Every structure is written in structure tokens, then in C-alpha cells.
Amino acid sequence: MTKYTWRASYASSQESNYVWYYPKARVMGNLDSGKRVISVTVGYSLCNSDGSRYSSPTKTSNATSSGSSWVAGSEEFLRVSDNVTAPSDC
């Protein structure tokens, strides 16, 4: 599993059998290095055998302001199939 975090907010991706990828994201509206994290987007892209690039749809978790505080966004999920055998250098 690959995971990127900004304190409590995160984006991650898990791979299953080199075929399925499960990216997910959740934003908490927290501060990280003095900046407020209010949106996290995940998706998946790959190189096709002809050298073109495929990009999956994306999902975004957005925090909202209630005026005096921030409300965490929902956890967003994708399921993406990678059924292409392609060079990794496109």
C-alpha cells in the first residue's frame, strides 16, 4: 500500500494481484505546515501499449467550513482495473 498523509488527511492506493487498484482519499480540514488541507483527489493513470496515457475518473474529498471550524470530507474510493501490459516509460 502507498499512503501520503498531511497530518490527519490522506490519499492512499492499494494494489491487488497487479490488476486492481483501490485509491482512496479523506480530507480532515486540518493544518499541515501552516496550510489548511481542504481537498484531496485520487485517481489512477497508466501507459497503454501504444504509448498513450489512460487516466481513470477521479474522486475528491472536500472539507467544509462551518464558520468557526472545519468539517471533514467523506472518504472517497475508486476501483480501477489495469489490464494493460505496457512499458512503464511512456
Sequence and secondary structure as in RCSB ss.txt:
>XXXX:A:sequence
MTKYTWRASYASSQESNYVWYYPKARVMGNLDSGKRVISVTVGYSLCNSDGSRYSSPTKTSNATSSGSSWVAGSE
EFLRVSDNVTAPSDC
>XXXX:A:secstr
 EEEEETTEEEEEEEETTTEEEEEEE    EETTEE  EEEE  EEE TTS EEE   EEEE EE SSSEE    
EE  EE      S  
